[in-house]
Each structure stands twice: as structure tokens, then as C-alpha cells.
Amino acid sequence: MRLAIACFFLAMISVAVTAQQPAQPSAQSKPAALASASISSLQQRAESGDAQAQFELGRAYEDGKGVPQDDAKAVEWFHKSAEQGNALAENSLGVMYALGRGVTRDREEAVRWYKKAAKQGSAEGIYNVAISHYNGEGAEANVSMACTWMMVAQRRGDTQAAEALKQIEEQMNNRLDRCKFDLAVLYEQGNEIPQDLPSAVDLYMEAAHQDHKQNIFSDSAQYKLCQLYIAGKGVPQDYAQAKAWCKKSAVPFAYVVLGRMAERGLGQEKDPHEALEYYRDAAVLGVPDGYMESGRLQKESGSHEGLKQAYFWYAIASRYKFSGAADKLKEVVALLSEKEVAEASKQVNDWLKMPASKRMAESKKH
């Protein structure tokens, strides 16, 4: 049972809904022209709590096969089955809510059930989430999200997804950068569809090997690969690869990750000086952790000069109201003279007035 994709032309007609048998159904899921004995047996199994039998009985009532057609009873049995986690029933219940058959029409509730089915890998549930996003019915109207979800449906073997995806891609002028990156994130997180780390890595790799002009998500994909190699998720843990991908990425927080790797000796000897370089680069790019980590490393250096440099970074962070910066600044101020604080404060004011293009070179002094 699936939603029908709406017309893809400017004069788009309202969405229709058709009832079909689930993709690749089991023999038991086809309650066609059931004999009274079969219905009696099915009813007994359903009433005893058999989730699959409850789904099949719901389909029998929906189609009027072997029993009088009754949408309300169909919904009742779909609901019993869906509450036990039957993906076929979850999707079917969603369609009933979308149509308002046997229940008050509620498209948001429909999407909620589609997503429950999708989480279990139901190709039809995934397809219906895609259509809901495309038509903006019960879900955010977003063609890119529709594209992403339709890609998942196609990959799971949905027979109609390929044609629907072709039309969506044409509408998007075949610019699928965001669709593929969002698909990789879905696979990586595994919150809305079954987790598939190898597929996530493949998609990130595809984007990461392109330049920013070819794919605006290449930097983000490179940063994602850095994280995955550090964690050993979907790939063997490899700090050298992680460092290489973070260095390629233009994502500002990548400098913080590089700093922490250098500081902790991940894939290399511990090098606090290299770590400080990365933290300062991150700070110049406006990353709060860059300021805070630079201040911490300078304070932990054990030198009085380091305390003055720590004041510099904490003072800027405090001006920007970064969490914890004011308290750290107070700790450092207590260890400096009034004259030293005044001198460091002037450096902070000068740095804040400085054009962004000059801050990188100036940051190396601190």
C-alpha cells in the first residue's frame, strides 16, 4: 500500500492514493478470496495476538475479501498489528490515516506511521515518506528531502521508486549534491532508516573526492570521513587517514579536531605546539572551542608568559560570551598584575578591531 506520486508539472494535480499489495509480500500476506474456514483460523490467530495474522485480517477487511468490507475494522486490526511493530501494518495504517478511511484523516499521523515502517526498512514506508515530503502533506514540503528518501526506497528495491526518482531529479536539474549528502547522513545515523555505514562511507567518499565547485558538500563529506576514521565507524580506525581528511576539509571545526589529535598523540607523537597552532586557526575562524582550547593550553604551559596569552584568548571568548569563558578569565586575572592585565586587554581590543584578513598572522603571537 503506497501513496501515488503527484504530477510533476507546474499544474500539479492533488495527490491520489492507491492501495496495492506490499512489495515482495509473503504468501500469508495475500488474503484473496479467503474461505470461511480460513477466515475463522485467521481471526483466531489474530485474536490470540499474532501480529502477522492481525495485519492480514486488516487487509481482508480493507479489501472485502472473505469478510464484508469494513474500513473501521481494517484500521482496528492494522493498529493492533502496528503496535506490535509489524512494518507492513505500520505502513498500511499510515495510508488509512492519509486517506481518512476508517479513521479521521490525519496526514501528520500518517507520516508518523510511515516513518515507523521506514525505520524497519520497509521500502513502501520509505517511499511514502518521500511522497509526503514531495507533496508537503503531513511533512515539510521539501523536494530535496523527497529526493533523498526516494533514493533510499530505490536502493531497497521499490519497483516504483526509480521512475519517481527520475522525475524528481529532472525537476532538480540533476543537482543531487544535497540529496546524496543527506542520504549519507541518514545511513550513518540510522535514526530514521536502518543504519548502513558502508553505504554512508561510499557516499561521503564520492563527494569528498570532488572539489567545492563540483559539489558544495565536499568539505562536509571530508570532515565526516575524518570523524569516521577516528571512531572506526564503517572503516578501520586510521588516525593518519582521519588527519588527512580533516586537513583537506574547510569545515572550521576540523581544526579543533586536528588540535585534539595532536595534543592526545593520536597517530603521532603528542605535540602541544602543533595542537596550539590548530586551535588558534579554529579561533580565527570563529570556532568557540578554538578560543577556549587555546586559552587552556597556554594556561597549562606553566609559564607566566603563557598566562598572559591565556588571558588574551579567554578575554576574547568572554567578549563573545562563549560558555565558561568569563570564569576562566577570572582565574587567569587572579594570577596577573594589574599592569599585565591592562597590556593584555589592549592587545585584545586591537585584535578585535583588526580586519579578519590580518587576524591569522596576529594570532600566532598568542
Phi, psi and omega per residue, in radians:
M1 nan 2.182 -3.065
R2 -2.523 2.815 2.991
L3 -1.391 2.667 3.071
A4 -1.625 2.422 -3.131
I5 -1.278 2.415 -3.109
A6 -1.279 2.838 3.114
C7 -1.032 2.411 -3.035
F8 -1.685 0.402 3.090
F9 -1.806 2.970 -3.083
L10 -1.023 -0.672 3.116
A11 -1.504 1.138 -3.013
M12 -1.255 2.231 3.119
I13 -1.389 2.858 3.127
S14 -1.175 2.651 -3.054
V15 -1.201 2.480 3.023
A16 -1.910 2.861 3.121
V17 -2.265 2.321 3.109
T18 -2.121 2.607 3.085
A19 -1.766 2.192 3.091
Q20 -2.330 2.823 3.044
Q21 -1.183 2.593 3.123
P22 -1.020 2.627 3.105
A23 -1.055 2.358 3.119
Q24 0.849 1.001 -3.105
P25 -1.273 2.693 3.014
S26 -1.339 2.885 -3.131
A27 -1.063 -0.583 -3.109
Q28 -1.238 -0.311 -3.056
S29 -1.562 0.212 3.131
K30 -2.036 1.453 -3.085
P31 -1.434 1.085 -3.063
A32 -1.540 2.233 3.055
A33 0.799 0.919 -3.073
L34 -1.233 2.402 3.078
A35 -1.263 2.791 -3.107
S36 -1.049 -0.610 3.117
A37 -1.143 -0.700 3.134
S38 -1.160 -0.722 3.118
I39 -1.096 -0.728 3.132
S40 -1.072 -0.770 3.112
S41 -1.127 -0.750 3.131
L42 -1.083 -0.747 3.135
Q43 -1.065 -0.757 -3.141
Q44 -1.086 -0.783 3.136
R45 -1.135 -0.697 3.133
A46 -1.117 -0.774 -3.113
E47 -1.205 -0.405 3.111
S48 -1.416 -0.100 3.070
G49 1.845 0.157 3.123
D50 -1.255 1.961 -3.043
A51 -1.096 -0.704 -3.131
Q52 -1.170 -0.697 3.105
A53 -1.143 -0.649 3.102
Q54 -1.096 -0.729 3.090
F55 -1.093 -0.813 -3.107
E56 -1.126 -0.641 3.102
L57 -1.175 -0.665 3.053
G58 -1.047 -0.728 3.117
R59 -1.161 -0.638 3.114
A60 -1.076 -0.779 3.110
Y61 -1.197 -0.643 3.133
E62 -1.096 -0.748 -3.066
D63 -1.618 -0.185 -3.083
G64 1.177 0.676 -3.125
K65 -1.886 1.864 -3.132
G66 1.548 -0.237 3.108
V67 -2.507 2.768 3.071
P68 -1.054 2.439 3.132
Q69 -1.100 2.249 -3.062
D70 -2.704 1.757 -3.100
D71 -1.093 -0.669 -3.115
A72 -1.096 -0.733 3.104
K73 -1.212 -0.614 3.084
A74 -1.033 -0.834 3.118
V75 -1.059 -0.727 -3.128
E76 -1.007 -0.813 -3.104
W77 -1.331 -0.618 3.035
F78 -1.030 -0.738 -3.088
H79 -1.134 -0.750 3.123
K80 -1.062 -0.756 -3.135
S81 -1.200 -0.759 -3.121
A82 -1.100 -0.633 3.126
E83 -1.126 -0.350 3.076
Q84 -1.619 0.049 3.074
G85 1.575 0.292 3.085
N86 -1.293 2.026 -3.042
A87 -1.132 -0.656 3.118
L88 -1.077 -0.732 3.137
A89 -1.212 -0.667 3.119
E90 -1.034 -0.793 3.137
N91 -1.163 -0.773 -3.129
S92 -1.100 -0.686 3.109
L93 -1.104 -0.686 3.089
G94 -1.039 -0.756 3.137
V95 -1.138 -0.666 3.106
M96 -1.085 -0.713 3.077
Y97 -1.141 -0.675 -3.139
A98 -1.123 -0.653 -3.122
L99 -1.480 -0.387 -3.010
G100 1.280 0.600 3.125
R101 -1.711 1.993 3.119
G102 1.333 0.078 -3.111
V103 -2.798 2.725 3.086
T104 -1.104 2.308 -3.102
R105 -1.054 2.261 -3.107
D106 -2.667 1.695 -3.038
R107 -1.231 -0.544 3.083
E108 -1.173 -0.697 3.075
E109 -1.138 -0.620 3.089
A110 -1.033 -0.832 -3.122
V111 -1.124 -0.625 3.118
R112 -1.035 -0.703 3.127
W113 -1.320 -0.633 3.065
Y114 -1.011 -0.737 -3.079
K115 -1.209 -0.542 3.048
K116 -1.119 -0.724 3.101
A117 -1.175 -0.715 -3.136
A118 -1.069 -0.669 -3.127
K119 -1.067 -0.474 3.117
Q120 -1.593 0.047 3.091
G121 1.630 0.184 3.128
S122 -1.137 2.051 -3.139
A123 -1.089 -0.658 -3.126
E124 -1.228 -0.683 3.088
G125 -1.069 -0.750 3.126
I126 -1.110 -0.781 3.109
Y127 -1.002 -0.766 -3.098
N128 -1.207 -0.559 3.028
V129 -1.103 -0.748 3.130
A130 -1.031 -0.835 -3.125
I131 -1.131 -0.650 3.127
S132 -1.090 -0.707 3.089
H133 -1.196 -0.685 -3.122
Y134 -1.095 -0.781 -3.085
N135 -1.548 -0.122 -3.119
G136 1.117 0.657 -3.115
E137 -1.987 1.789 -3.123
G138 1.468 -0.061 3.135
A139 -2.603 2.840 3.133
E140 -0.992 2.289 3.064
A141 -1.254 1.917 -3.030
N142 -2.716 1.877 -3.089
V143 -1.133 -0.634 3.137
S144 -1.112 -0.758 3.106
M145 -1.149 -0.657 3.075
A146 -1.057 -0.720 3.118
C147 -1.072 -0.806 -3.124
T148 -1.060 -0.860 -3.117
W149 -1.158 -0.609 3.128
M150 -1.192 -0.561 3.058
M151 -1.078 -0.719 3.114
V152 -1.100 -0.791 -3.136
A153 -1.044 -0.741 3.122
Q154 -1.093 -0.762 -3.125
R155 -1.146 -0.409 3.124
R156 -1.639 0.174 2.996
G157 1.541 0.282 3.102
D158 -1.162 2.236 -3.011
T159 -1.235 -0.439 -3.118
Q160 -1.683 -0.211 -3.035
A161 -1.157 -0.624 -3.085
A162 -1.057 -0.790 -3.131
E163 -1.205 -0.718 3.118
A164 -1.103 -0.723 -3.133
L165 -1.148 -0.665 3.113
K166 -1.022 -0.745 -3.137
Q167 -1.219 -0.684 3.110
I168 -1.112 -0.762 3.141
E169 -1.071 -0.701 3.107
E170 -1.100 -0.692 3.125
Q171 -1.137 -0.538 -3.128
M172 -1.598 0.180 -3.124
N173 0.990 0.544 3.089
N174 1.044 0.376 3.021
R175 -1.601 1.666 -2.975
L176 -1.880 0.303 -3.093
D177 -0.956 -0.924 -3.096
R178 -1.160 -0.736 -3.135
C179 -0.964 -0.834 -3.081
K180 -1.230 -0.656 3.122
F181 -1.168 -0.765 3.109
D182 -1.119 -0.582 3.083
L183 -1.133 -0.743 3.104
A184 -1.052 -0.719 3.124
V185 -1.116 -0.745 3.095
L186 -1.023 -0.789 3.135
Y187 -1.143 -0.695 -3.113
E188 -1.160 -0.809 -3.044
Q189 -1.328 -0.675 3.141
G190 1.141 0.424 -3.136
N191 -1.481 -0.566 -3.057
E192 -2.005 -0.340 3.045
I193 -2.382 2.866 3.115
P194 -0.993 2.369 -3.133
Q195 -1.118 2.429 3.135
D196 -2.528 1.459 -3.062
L197 -1.133 -0.715 3.093
P198 -1.002 -0.716 3.113
S199 -1.175 -0.658 3.098
A200 -1.080 -0.801 3.141
V201 -1.073 -0.760 3.141
D202 -1.037 -0.754 -3.131
L203 -1.197 -0.724 3.090
Y204 -1.103 -0.729 -3.141
M205 -1.064 -0.758 -3.140
E206 -0.998 -0.805 -3.136
A207 -1.268 -0.676 -3.059
A208 -1.136 -0.479 -3.126
H209 -1.504 0.047 3.050
Q210 -1.782 2.765 3.069
D211 -1.546 3.011 -3.023
H212 -1.113 -0.500 3.128
K213 -1.225 -0.567 3.131
Q214 -1.390 -0.595 -3.026
N215 -2.626 1.962 -3.068
I216 -1.218 -0.156 3.117
F217 -1.781 0.202 -3.110
S218 -1.097 -0.733 3.130
D219 -1.096 -0.752 3.135
S220 -1.143 -0.660 3.116
A221 -1.160 -0.688 3.094
Q222 -1.101 -0.720 3.110
Y223 -1.152 -0.689 3.101
K224 -1.065 -0.737 3.123
L225 -1.112 -0.662 3.075
C226 -0.988 -0.841 -3.123
Q227 -1.115 -0.732 -3.106
L228 -1.169 -0.665 3.108
Y229 -1.199 -0.608 3.081
I230 -1.120 -0.770 -3.078
A231 -1.457 -0.283 -3.047
G232 1.190 0.660 -3.136
K233 -1.796 1.984 3.133
G234 1.411 -0.203 3.111
V235 -2.513 2.759 3.050
P236 -1.118 2.498 3.108
Q237 -1.065 2.206 -3.052
D238 -2.644 1.760 -3.076
Y239 -1.203 -0.538 3.118
A240 -1.142 -0.767 3.091
Q241 -1.127 -0.713 3.130
A242 -1.032 -0.821 -3.123
K243 -1.100 -0.723 -3.120
A244 -1.095 -0.741 -3.128
W245 -1.245 -0.646 3.103
C246 -1.151 -0.624 3.134
K247 -1.226 -0.510 3.100
K248 -1.313 -0.537 -3.042
S249 -1.284 2.514 3.062
A250 -1.705 0.179 3.069
V251 -1.199 2.124 -3.052
P252 -0.939 -0.689 -3.076
F253 -1.188 -0.265 3.101
A254 -1.023 -0.536 3.118
Y255 -1.175 -0.597 3.075
V256 -1.150 -0.752 3.120
V257 -1.079 -0.762 3.104
L258 -1.083 -0.694 3.112
G259 -1.093 -0.764 -3.126
R260 -1.182 -0.627 3.083
M261 -1.105 -0.769 3.136
A262 -1.157 -0.705 -3.107
E263 -1.180 -0.652 -3.088
R264 -1.592 -0.104 3.123
G265 1.272 0.652 3.122
L266 -1.472 1.866 -3.126
G267 1.390 0.150 -3.120
Q268 -2.862 3.014 3.019
E269 -1.204 2.585 3.077
K270 -1.052 2.329 -3.084
D271 -2.511 1.561 -3.126
P272 -1.115 -0.489 3.122
H273 -1.188 -0.771 3.087
E274 -1.124 -0.698 3.125
A275 -1.040 -0.771 3.140
L276 -1.075 -0.671 3.099
E277 -1.025 -0.801 -3.138
Y278 -1.159 -0.727 -3.137
Y279 -1.098 -0.694 3.131
R280 -1.169 -0.646 3.073
D281 -1.070 -0.741 3.130
A282 -1.117 -0.695 -3.140
A283 -1.086 -0.774 3.140
V284 -1.056 -0.538 3.126
L285 -1.492 0.080 3.028
G286 1.535 0.280 -3.140
V287 -1.463 2.077 -3.121
P288 -0.905 -0.750 -3.141
D289 -1.080 -0.497 3.111
G290 -1.101 -0.763 3.103
Y291 -1.154 -0.812 -3.051
M292 -1.186 -0.718 3.140
E293 -1.236 -0.622 3.075
S294 -1.093 -0.792 3.111
G295 -1.084 -0.744 -3.126
R296 -1.111 -0.814 -3.128
L297 -1.090 -0.709 3.128
Q298 -1.142 -0.708 3.126
K299 -1.143 -0.677 -3.116
E300 -1.362 -0.086 -3.133
S301 -1.137 -0.402 3.108
G302 1.493 -0.027 3.141
S303 -1.777 2.709 3.109
H304 -1.207 -0.593 3.086
E305 -1.109 -0.643 3.109
G306 -1.092 -0.622 3.100
L307 -1.101 -0.701 3.138
K308 -1.169 -0.648 3.096
Q309 -1.235 -0.604 3.085
A310 -1.096 -0.703 3.086
Y311 -0.994 -0.757 -3.116
F312 -0.971 -0.879 -3.073
W313 -1.264 -0.707 3.134
Y314 -1.192 -0.601 -3.136
A315 -1.153 -0.724 3.099
I316 -1.145 -0.768 3.131
A317 -1.065 -0.650 3.126
S318 -1.180 -0.679 3.104
R319 -1.068 -0.624 3.125
Y320 -1.468 -0.011 3.111
K321 1.072 0.684 3.059
F322 -1.275 2.495 -3.086
S323 -0.981 2.250 3.075
G324 1.461 -0.179 -3.053
A325 -1.160 -0.738 -3.094
A326 -1.071 -0.730 3.138
D327 -1.161 -0.727 3.115
K328 -1.133 -0.641 3.129
L329 -1.111 -0.718 3.119
K330 -1.073 -0.685 3.128
E331 -1.075 -0.701 -3.116
V332 -1.295 -0.719 -3.138
V333 -0.996 -0.650 -3.121
A334 -1.132 -0.280 -3.096
L335 -1.831 0.027 -3.117
L336 -2.063 2.750 3.082
S337 -1.392 2.868 3.116
E338 -1.055 -0.680 3.132
K339 -1.114 -0.754 -3.140
E340 -1.133 -0.676 3.120
V341 -1.140 -0.718 -3.133
A342 -1.118 -0.750 -3.140
E343 -1.134 -0.770 -3.130
A344 -1.166 -0.621 3.141
S345 -1.137 -0.654 3.099
K346 -1.128 -0.694 3.109
Q347 -1.096 -0.664 3.113
V348 -1.109 -0.816 -3.135
N349 -1.077 -0.714 3.127
D350 -1.119 -0.719 -3.101
W351 -1.161 -0.691 -3.127
L352 -1.182 -0.495 3.116
K353 -1.451 -0.239 -3.030
M354 -1.262 2.480 3.042
P355 -1.028 2.538 -3.100
A356 -0.994 -0.565 -3.103
S357 -1.135 -0.394 -3.111
K358 -1.739 -0.177 -3.049
R359 -1.185 -0.562 -3.115
M360 -1.049 -0.835 -3.136
A361 -1.148 -0.712 -3.126
E362 -1.163 -0.573 -3.102
S363 -1.107 -0.430 -3.101
K364 -1.163 -0.315 3.139
K365 -1.388 -0.190 -3.041
H366 -2.097 nan nan
